[in-house]
Amino acid sequence: MPYIRETILTTVDAAGTVHIAPLGIIEDGDGWVVAPFRPSRTLDNLAATGIAVVSYTDDPLVFAGCLTGRREWPLTPVEGCAVPRLEAALAHDVLAVERVTEDATRPRFHCRVAASASHAPFTGLNRARAAVLELAILVSRLTMLPRDKIESEVAYLRIAIDKTGGAAERQAWGWLMERVEAHLAEGD
Ligand SMILES: Cc1cc2nc3c(=O)[nH]c(=O)nc-3n(C[C@H](O)[C@H](O)[C@H](O)COP(=O)(O)O)c2cc1C
């Protein structure tokens, strides 16, 4: 399996309206593959403009927020690029689509890195942040997972939140758990 980096990806449509979504970008030599499932605004925007900005952040609130309808995160312009980045980005890359592998379910946009910049230091790993990221992925797949798998994953991930999380990690966890609990209640 290839290396995948979890990012916050910004794109714009033909009218310049910005869209923000968490996406895992797939290492591809010196470049990256962006692979959105259909239907997706990210996919439509990439097809229309051929440009994305990937923001590298470890802010758990942004990942959890985007998954729970809170997409209004501060953005800031990128010099020479029509697509902004996340203000909270520790670093970003501008990705330019070079070619597309078409697919009925999940097309692959093969991108080169057109520009890069760093903005703030990375301050180290934290288990609770990693747990929020895992729960965000789980929330994006709730309808595909059996109840016992969801419950056992949550129980395991919660240990890291309880032992190592700060206020932001607990807030992000709470937003995501509202989605998990609503989904499990539907099945009762
Ligand atoms: C860490 C993380 C990685 C994700 N990676 C992908 C991905 O590679 N492809 C995808 O279609 N959705 C991915 N998702 C789910 C998308 O963020 C979500 O479906 C999003 O709303 C995409 O649809 P949109 O472009 O219409 O907003 C990921 C979610 C998370 C939390």
The ligand as a Gaussian input file, in Angstrom:
#p B3LYP/6-31G(d) Opt

LIG

0 1
 C       -8.714000      12.064000       7.219000
 C       -9.746000      11.937000       6.137000
 C       -9.349000      11.526000       4.859000
 C      -10.296000      11.426000       3.825000
 N       -9.884000      11.041000       2.573000
 C      -10.794000      10.968000       1.570000
 C      -10.387000      10.597000       0.250000
 O       -9.217000      10.320000      -0.032000
 N      -11.360000      10.568000      -0.716000
 C      -12.663000      10.901000      -0.452000
 O      -13.504000      10.885000      -1.355000
 N      -13.055000      11.238000       0.791000
 C      -12.171000      11.289000       1.792000
 N      -12.577000      11.646000       3.053000
 C      -13.998000      12.022000       3.262000
 C      -14.205000      13.423000       2.709000
 O      -13.557000      14.405000       3.510000
 C      -15.668000      13.806000       2.625000
 O      -16.417000      12.805000       2.028000
 C      -15.779000      15.108000       1.880000
 O      -16.964000      15.724000       2.222000
 C      -15.594000      14.937000       0.374000
 O      -16.715000      15.371000      -0.363000
 P      -16.800000      16.868000      -0.914000
 O      -15.613000      17.116000      -1.786000
 O      -18.092000      16.909000      -1.658000
 O      -16.803000      17.747000       0.317000
 C      -11.649000      11.732000       4.092000
 C      -12.041000      12.125000       5.377000
 C      -11.100000      12.223000       6.392000
 C      -11.532000      12.653000       7.765000

